[in-house]
């Protein structure tokens, strides 16, 4: 339980705070919550140039919102952690260059990926190279801010959150926005006034493969309403223009590529909540070849703002805001980290999706593995909401990946190369063990410096 603090006493350290995309959104959300005005924020990053530019933008946001945020920057994590109540993580080891290899190496073997940060060979690679970095970070948090809440936004969400909870007693949770993204799209499709109050869901799964089990829209069966909408508008071409949530417009507008989630809804009666580009990577048949991927609307798809056009484009957007070419957006996004900080600090409680250990909220999945469900958040902490048992078919979908995620965590912590290759060979996108071994060799060679646990240069608690 956190005691209620004065605003100026609340301290957040944002690791990866030099991000030209995430930090703008994160700080704007904080500035939009009066309870958090005056709080202390330290942006930590290994890139001092990025920190300088992003801090200027964040100060501009704070001033425009009259939020009085005390924003500092630091390239030294040890010095900024003491006294932290919250630590946010938004990193990607290797940056855009590494992300590009996560696509290009599997492509040599005919494997199509749409996001490459969660499932598939790209998710495997990203997980293995992030694990040592995340462990080194959490050990510093244990030393300097052991009572802080650690909020992970980095992918692969499930693998990294499981790593954190397996090796550390620091309170940690993984946060993702996919459910909110779906609900905003539903509001756009059905012309709802307020998606946050009009739509109620029961959901569960693993990150980027979460399932809507039940949906209530203003007292009606929401899944039935969506089926009716899809039958009438199979190309998602009908949107009530004045009912599109502003935050959805800011994020790029309504995405018409929804074929995969509606196919599941028609076939099994349940709908995956994540974007189709994420969902596709968990199932081989959507990405069997380029023609098939195009058919499902995910061929050549690039997902999320963070992947678009590289660092230079994201930096340019920040510069355009600072020189007045683009306006500041001073309204909250659909991310919930700021609301969670406020709730844990004694503010209004909320229900929000979180990634954390399965302590029984999903009855027929293994205990301790990280799952995503809704939770109630207030000053007493983060309490997952019980879902019960999942339908058998959804369990089968999830259990194709949960054991693989457990293997990746163990291989990443121990440097067990054979176990890592076995995990890769079990991924649905990988056709056979020989391909897995060859592809793994390519990854190990290209990422020699960022996979230190596999070449004797990093060991757990060494």
N, C-alpha and C positions, 0 to 999 in steps of 0.2 A: 504493500500500500504506500502510495506517495502522499506526503502531507501537502496541503494546499500551499503553494508558494506565491509570493509577490511576483508580478510579471517580470520585474527586472532581475529576479533571482533565477529564472528559468534559463538554462543554458543548453544550447544545441551545438554539437560539432558535426558538420556535414563533410564526410570524407568523399572526395570526388567533387568538392565544392566549386572547382573551376570549370565544371560542365557548362557549356554554352546553351544547353537545352534544359536539363533537369533543374538546375539551381534557380533559374528565372521563375519557373513554375512553383517550386518549393517555397521561395521567399515571398512571392506574390500571395500564395495561399495563407502564409503566416500573417502577412500584413493585412489580410482581409478579416482576421479574427481579432476583435477588440481585446479579448482576454489575453492575447499574446503580445500586445503592443508593449514595447519596451524591453522585450526579452533579448538575451545575449546570444549571438550567433557567431560561430567561428567557421569560416570556409577553409577547409584543408585540402591541399592538392599538391602534386609533385611539379606542377607547371606554374611558376610564378607569374608569367605573362598572362595566362588565362585568369588567374586569380585577380590580378589587378583590374582587368577589363570587367570581369563578372561582378566584382565588388562595387565598381562604379555604377553598374546597372542596378544592383541590389540597393545601394544607397538612394538611387533615384526612385526606386519603388517605395522604399520606406518613407521618403520625404513626401512623395505624391499622395500616399495613403495616410500621412500624418501618424505613422505607426511607431516612431521613435525607436526603431530597432538598433541595437548596438552591434554593428557588424565588423568583424575583424577577419584577417586572413593569416594563414600560416602554412609553411611547407614542412613544419616539424610537428608530427602528430603527438609525440610525447609531451610537448609543452602546452598543447591546447586542450588535452583531455581532462586534466584535473578540474573537478567541480562540475563536469558535464552531467546533466540529467537525461539527455537523449543523444544518441550517436546515430547518424544516418549514413548509409553506405550506398553510393551510386558510382561504381567503378566497373571497368572492363579491362582486365590485364592485357596489354598489347595494343589496345585502342583499335582504330579503324583498320589498320594494316593487318592485325591479327584476325579481325572479323572477316576481312576479304579472303584470307586463307581458309577460314572455316567454310566458305562457299566453294572456293576453287579446288581445294584438294579432293573433297568428295566428288566434285563434278568430273574429275579425271576417271572416276570409276562408274560414271553414269548415274550418280545419285543426285537427285534434285532436292534442294532445300528452299524454303520460303522465308525463314527467319534465322535459323542456325544459332539460336541462343538457348534452347531448352532441350529439345529432343533431336534425334539424328546425330550424325558425326560431329556437326558443329557444336551442338549442345554438350556432347562428350568432351570435346576439346576445350571449350570455354570453361567447363566445370573443373577439369583437371588443372588448368593453369591459374584459375582463380583461387583454388583451395589453399595453397600455401600462403598466398597474400592475405586471404581472409583470416587464416589462423594467426598469422603474425599480428594482424590488427586486433583481433579479439584478445590476444595475450596482453597487448598494451592497454586495452580497455579494462581488463581484469586488474591490472596494476594501478592504473590512474583514476578509473571511474567505475569501480565494481558494482555500484548500485544503479548505473544508468540503464535505460532501456535502449537496446540495440535494434534499429529498424533497418532491415535489409531490403533494398530495391534492386540489387544486382542479380543478374541471371547467370546460370540457371537457378531460378529462385528455390526450387525444392532441394536441389543438391547442396546449395550453399547454406540454406537455413538448417538443413539436417546436419551439415558439418558443424555449424555453430553450436547447435543444441547437443550434439554428441560429445563435444570436447570441452564445453564451457558451461559454467553455472550462471553466467551473465544472462539476464532476461533478454531474450531475442525473439523477433517475429519477422516474417516476410510479408511485404505489402505489394499488391498488384492492383491495376485499375481495370482489368478486363470486364469484370461484372458491371461496373459503372458504365463502361463503353457500350455494352449490350443494351442496358436499360435506356440509355440516351437514344440508341437507334430504334428501340421499340417505341419510344415516345414520338420519334420522327415518323415512323411508319404508321402509327395509329392515331396521331394527332393529339397526344396527351398534353395536358397543361403543365403538369409538374411530375416529372418522372421519379423524383425522390420520395414523393408521398403517394403517387398513384399506383406504383408497382411494388408488390411485395413478393419475395421469392423464397423458396427453400432450395438451397444449392449445396453441392459438395463435390470433391474430387481432388485432383492434384493440380498444381499451378499450370495454367494454360491448357488444362484438360478438366475444367470444372463443368458440372452438369446442372442444369435447371431441372429439378425434380417436380416442382410445383410452382405455379405463378398465379397471383391474384392481381387483377387490374380493376380497381374500383368495384370490387365485389363479384367480378366475373372471372371465369377460367381463362387466364391469360394465354395459355398454350393453345387452347381452342381458338381464341381470337387471332392468334398469329397464323394458325393453319388456314383460317378463313381469309385472312389478308393475303397469304401466299398463293392460295388458289385463285384469288381475284387478280393479283398483281405478281405473277411469277418472276418478272424481271425487276421487282422492287422499284418500279418506276413511279409510284404514287407516294408523294410526301406532302404533308400539309405544311406549306412554306413558312407560315408564321408560327408554327409549333416546333420548329427545329431548335433544340437547346443551343444556347449561345456557345457553350463550351465545346459542343460537337462541331459547330461551324469553325471555331478557332482551331480545332484539331484537324481540319481538312475537309469537313463536311460529311454528308451521309455516304457511307460506303455501300455500293450496290452489290458487292461480292459477298453474298450470304448463302450461297447454294449449299455448302457443306452442312451448316448448322440446321438448315431447314430440311435437308435430306434425312438427317438423323431424327428430327422431330417427326417426320412422316413415317419413318421405318420403325422406330422403337418407342416413340411417344415422349422422348426426353430430348432436350436441346443443349448442346455444348455452348458455354457462354463466351469463351474466348473468340477472338477474331479467327476467321477461316484459315488465314495463313499459319497461325499457331496450330490449330486443330489438325490440319493436313499432315503435319510432320509426325504425328503419332500413329498414322495409318498409312501403310505402304500403298494401298490401292488408289489414293488420291494423287500420288506423285510417281506413278509407275513409269511414266515417260512424259515428254514435254506436251504432247497432244492431250494427254489425260489431264495434266495440270491446267492447261488452258481451258479445257472443258469445265473444270470445277472453279474456274475464276481465280486460280492462284499461280498461274504460269508467269514466271518472271516478276513475281510480286515482291516488292520491298516493303517491309513492315516497320511501322513506328517512326516517329520524328527522329529518334536517335540514329536511325540507319540512313537517313535521307541525305545524299549529296556530300557527306563527309564533314570533317571539322571546319574546313574553310567556309562552307555555306552557313553552318550554324554560327560561326564567329561573325560573319557578315551581317546576319540578322541582328545580333546584339549591337553591332556598330551602327546599324541603321536606326535602331531604337534610340540609341544615345545621341545621334546627330539629328533626330527629329524626322527622319524619312518614314519611319513607322511609329505608330502610337504605342504607348504603354497599355497593356491589357491589365486593368486593375480589378479584375473579378476572379473569384475562386475557380480553380480547375476541378476536375472530378477525382483528383488524388485525395486521399484521406489522411495522409501523414499529419498534416497540421491539426486536423480535428482530433486525431488520436493523441497528439501532444497535449492539446487543450483538455481533453477528457481525463487523461492520466494525471494532469496537474490540478485537478479539482473542478474542472468545468463541466459542461453538459455532456452526459453520456451518449454513446451512439452505438449502433449496430453496423458492422463493417466486415468485409471479407478479410481473413488473415490466413497466413501459412504458419502452421506450428505443429508440434508433435501430436499424434493421434493418441489421446488419453482416454478414448472411448467415444468421442463425438461421432465417429463412424464405426459402427459395431462390427462390420464384417471385413475390415481391412486390418493389417497388422498393427499392433500397438507400437508407438514411438516413431514410426515413419512419419514424415511431414506430409500433412494433408491441408487442403484449403477448404475452409468452411466459414460461415459467418461467426462473429463473436460479439459479445457485449463488452464495451470498453468504458470504464469509469475510473475513479481514483483508487479503486480496489485492485485494478489490474485489467488484464485481457482474458476474458472467460469464453472459450469456445462454446457455441450453441450445439447441443446434441441433435444429430440428424437421424440416428438409428441405423438400420441396415440399408445398404444401397441395393438396387435391382441387380440381379445376377449378371446381366449382360454388361452393365457398367463396371462391376467388379472385374469382369474378364478384361475389359478394355484397360482398366487401370493397372491390373496385375501383370500386364505385358511390360510395364514400365517401372513400377515401384521396385522390384528386385534389381533391375538394371541400375536404377538410381542409387540403391544401396551399395552395389558393387563399385560404382564410380566414386562414391564417397570413400569407401575403404581403400581403393586403389590410389586415390588422390592423397590420402593421409599417410599411406605406407610406402608409396613408390613401387608398388607391385605391378610390374609391367605386364606380366601374364594375365593378372586379374583385370587390368585395364583393357587388354585386347579381348578378353572373354566378354566383358561388358559391351564393348563395341560390336562384337559379333552377334549379340542378342538384340540389338536395335532393329526394329522392323524395316528400316530403310536399307540395312546392310544385307546383301544377298547371300553371303556365305562366309565361313570363318577365314578362308584364304584371302578374300577381299579385305576383311577386317584387319588381318595381319599386315598386308601390304599398305593399306591406308594408314594404319597406326604408325608404321615405320616412317611414312611421309610426315605425319604430324610430329612425331618425336624428333625428327631431323630439323624441320622448320622451326619448331618451338623449343629448341634445346635450352635456350636461356630462360624461358618462362615455364619450363617444366623441371625445376631443379630437383624435385623429389625423385625423379627417375634417373638422375645421373650423379647421385651422391652429394649434391650441394645443398640439400635441405632435408631435414628430418623432423618429425613431430616432436616438439619439446626438446630439441637437441641443445 
